[in-house]
């Protein structure tokens, strides 16, 4: 049975990926930081294993990987989905919010990837980093979020060159505007405007991202690495 670890798996995109891959027959472990009730409900629903972990914390990430190997025995895939956002004028952004976003989006992906790589080399596995369309084109009032998501795309390209000789593939998915609780700060009018600006005329669905990750982890993508797959309905064209 193939196995995977998904970070930020209790809500939104992450929760849908847990459901999707569990239904596809994967043995899934996912982590959460604070959404314990949602995580426990999802674990009961899917049979996935839930573990609390703050991906910003090196010791917690190491403990999570140790638990993953004890429970899963091997690791075929890592999906780094945990993320944080802040919306507002850059000149008004508190330094603490800057640090929180950088530590969650970039440091967290780095720590999880670093700890998982020895196990992924053993299985010639694959990594998917969840970026954003704003990492491709930038977003007004989301400067630091956009910067960290762009950094993930460069991380995927660099790491793909580094670990490709070991048979490990690394790719990014760059979702469009996904109507999850991360968009709670957007009004319905703002969401509709984003949908109207999208050539396909709608917001991104969480299943769209799960399907993209499924493709990148499948044998159909066995010669694809270092790429960013924009799943944005044509928004960034």
C-alpha positions, 0 to 999 in steps of 0.5 A: 500500500502506498503511503503519504504524509500531508501537512495542514490536513484538517481543513480546506484543501488539505482535508479534501486531499486526505479524503481523496487519497484515502479513497484511492487506497493510500495509507494517509497520515496528516498533521494539524496544528489547532483544529483538533476536533476537525482532525479527529472527525476526518480521521474517523471518516477516512481511516487516516492517521492524525497527528498534532504538529506545528510545522514551524517547530523543528523538534515537532517535525522530527517527532512527526516523521518518526511517528509516520515511519513507525505507523506507515513503515515507509513513505511514498509521498509528502504533500506540504500544504500547511499555510498561513496568510495575512491581508493588508497594506505592507506598510501596516503589516506587523513584523510578527505576522511577517514572521508567522507567514514566512515560518509556516509557508516556507520554513515549515515546507523546508523542515518537513521536506528535509526530514522526509527526504531520506525516507523518500529516497528509499522508495523513489517517492515524490513531493508536492508543494502547495503554492499559489497563483499569487506566487506566479503573479503577486497579489496586492495586499498579500505581499509576503504571502505571495513572496513565500509562495513564489519561494516554494516554486523555486524550492521545487525547481532547485530540489528537483535538480538535487534529488532527481538522481535519487529518483525523487520528484518534486513539483508544485501546485499553484491553486487559484482562488479557492473558496475555503476559510482562508478566504474568509476576509474576502466579501462575496462581492470580492469572490465574485470579482475573482470568479469573473476575472477567471477565464473559466468563470468560477473559483477553484474547488478543493477537489481541483487541487486534489486531482492535480496532486494525484496526477503529479504523484501518479505514474503518468507524471513519472517524467515530470519534476521541478514544475509548477502546475497552475490550477487557476482556471486560466487566471494567470494567463 
